[in-house]
Amino acid sequence: MKPERTIQYCFAGFLALCFFLLVILLVYKPIPEANKSTIDIVIGALAGSFVTIISYYFGSSKGSADKTDAINKQIENEKP
């Protein structure tokens, strides 16, 4: 696996983990009234990031990236 892919996978996993941990915390812990708007912003940002991750890894973008990698690998193998 390429190093830049490893970083990409780790970052995506970290964001997904943060999203799920925050959701679990919100189920079990009450939010102080003074922090509600800040928590709403954080939840929105993490939810948007989570949707982007899911869209990339399970959508057509990942397939396109894999196809491009396969084509580049084949081109490198054909070079004399």
C-alpha positions, 0 to 999 in steps of 0.5 A: 500500500502506498504511504499516501493511501495509508495516511488517507485511510487513517484520517478517514478512519479517525474522522469516522471514529470521532463521529461515532464517539460523539454520537454515543456521547450525545446519547448518554451525556446531557449537553450543557445549555451554554454549549448547545450551539458549539456542539451543533456546529461540531456535529454538523462538521463531523457528519459532513465529513462522515458522509464525504468519506462514505461517498468516496469509499463506497461511491464511484470516486473510489472505483475511478481511483482504483481504475486509474491506479490499475491503468498506471500500473499496467503502463509501468509494467509495459515499459521496456 
